[in-house]
Amino acid sequence: MVVKSKTEKRKLLIYAHYYTPDVASTGQLLKELAEGMLEEFDITVICVVPSYTGKVSPEYKVKMFHKEVINDVNILRIRVPEFSKSNKISRVKNILAYFFGAVVATFKVGKMDYVYSISQPPILGGLLGVWGKWMKRAKYIYNIQDFNPEQTMAVGYSKNKFVLKMMMSFDKFSCKQADKVIVVGRDMVETLKKRFKYKRVPSYAFINNWTNEKEIYPLPSNHEKVVAFKKKYGLEGKFVVMYSGNLGLYYDLENLMNVINKFKHRDDVVFAFIGEGSIKEKLVSYKENHDLDNVKFIPYQDKADLVYSLNAGDVHWCLNAKGIKGVSVPSKLYGIIAAGKPIIGALEENSEARLIIEDTKCGYVTEPGNYEEIENIINTFLNEKESNVLAGMSERGRDYLVSNLTKDVSVHKYIGEIKSS
């Protein structure tokens, strides 16, 4: 393949709230997307300084804007204040600092042919894309990873009707301004159509998210670094039920602790939670109040170590709270099946993640809130742990990912949709 020279490439501006080395799933996804499209586009990313955990390193506190180049992607980082994920006000200040900083940063990046933004932060991500389109007179591609205010309403984060109505008006405006809306689930296509009452629906496309199957892959249980991970966090000799990702509002984790409590006296199973998030303190408090010795909380792992931590789990949770169908797709699904791990799913019928699990038979799945059935699923896995059932699930999930959900497949689709906008 002949690579176009830099002067021949069309210029693409990406607004990414988080970008590598931040561990946010969208930050990692956008890194792989940007680097995967470099043969076609000259790419600039506007994002925050590394701060997903809430902390900012001293070297990023010196000035307002920081220019970097990572793997040939031009990056303009915006200084933002530190925040606590459990403090709404500090989070709002952080998000607004990114939004207004990105508005100013738009003037610093030169001419652009395309502008691409995602739906994070909620509502503001879409509006940044509109701003970029207007300022650069460029084509605008709006990638909706999560529909808001639908997500906000589903989990009861806000019940202020005026605020929710304004949020919907702004995000519908962003959709209308977009030359192409890209959603990441089949169920999300229906949500987009419903927003516009099936009339004058913006031009759209559906493209799955992915994981890099060359970085996340199955490893034997006796692999040196998998064994070391288990030993470090007290998982050795146990059947490990793992949750890896954001400990946030949208996964019904607080109620699932009541299910986990029923297994507190079993010394053959351990429930491992890897990550940080707004409800972690509540989960830790529940563990301590109920003496759940077989529940472990583990910090975020470096991306290079993710393959070992994911492989340390025997089965993995893939969850969404009720009402999230058509609103978002849990990105952790892709990492789980890339590692070849069976799934305990609590997902609504006909949601994208559930469709994949059911199509591939790579796990057991039930409705969110069906805690009795979730308990039954855990018991089923414990009864089958010495059988070949789990190995069959592992193989089917991994095979499906390699055929349908690889980075190259999705990146190629993105290139086509952007160029046709």
PyMOL commands that set and color helices and strands:
alter all, ss='L'
color gray80, all
select helices_A, chain A and resi 6-8+25-36+58-60+88-108+124-136+150-154+161-177+186-195+224-232+249-251+253-261+280-289+303-311+332-338+352-360+371-384+389-404+407-419
alter helices_A, ss='H'
color red, helices_A
select strands_A, chain A and resi 10-15+41-48+65-70+73-78+114-118+139-144+180-183+204-206+239-244+269-274+295-298+315-319+343-346+363-366
alter strands_A, ss='S'
color yellow, strands_A
deselect
rebuild
show_as cartoon
